[in-house]
């Protein structure tokens, strides 16, 4: 049986205005993950991703690989499984 988990992450750098949220949603949907992504007022992007542990790792690796030139810092922490885990959406 797959190991379900959730993460809460912040990405800093030039991550707004470069398609980060839309790309994160596209990648998350391909990995069949739930959660959400949004811009923060301080210039960072915040996201929550829920699903199989291996899929979350793949998602984060692909997201970082796509935006590695833009990301200067990232924080990834465990997050409690919740209703946020149904579908993956962009929050405004």
ChimeraX attribute file (.defattr): number of C-alpha atoms within 10 A of each C-alpha:
attribute: neighborCount
match mode: 1-to-1
recipient: residues
	/A:1	4
	/A:2	9
	/A:3	9
	/A:4	13
	/A:5	18
	/A:6	23
	/A:7	19
	/A:8	18
	/A:9	18
	/A:10	18
	/A:11	23
	/A:12	18
	/A:13	16
	/A:14	16
	/A:15	20
	/A:16	17
	/A:17	9
	/A:18	11
	/A:19	10
	/A:20	21
	/A:21	22
	/A:22	14
	/A:23	14
	/A:24	24
	/A:25	23
	/A:26	14
	/A:27	18
	/A:28	27
	/A:29	16
	/A:30	11
	/A:31	17
	/A:32	17
	/A:33	23
	/A:34	22
	/A:35	25
	/A:36	23
	/A:37	23
	/A:38	19
	/A:39	20
	/A:40	14
	/A:41	7
	/A:42	7
	/A:43	14
	/A:44	18
	/A:45	21
	/A:46	20
	/A:47	22
	/A:48	25
	/A:49	30
	/A:50	28
	/A:51	22
	/A:52	18
	/A:53	15
	/A:54	13
	/A:55	21
	/A:56	22
	/A:57	12
	/A:58	15
	/A:59	21
	/A:60	17
	/A:61	12
	/A:62	15
	/A:63	17
	/A:64	16
	/A:65	11
	/A:66	14
	/A:67	17
	/A:68	14
	/A:69	11
	/A:70	16
	/A:71	16
	/A:72	12
	/A:73	11
	/A:74	14
	/A:75	11
	/A:76	14
	/A:77	10
	/A:78	12
	/A:79	14
	/A:80	13
	/A:81	16
	/A:82	11
	/A:83	10
	/A:84	16
	/A:85	19
	/A:86	15
	/A:87	16
	/A:88	23
	/A:89	22
	/A:90	14
	/A:91	11
	/A:92	7
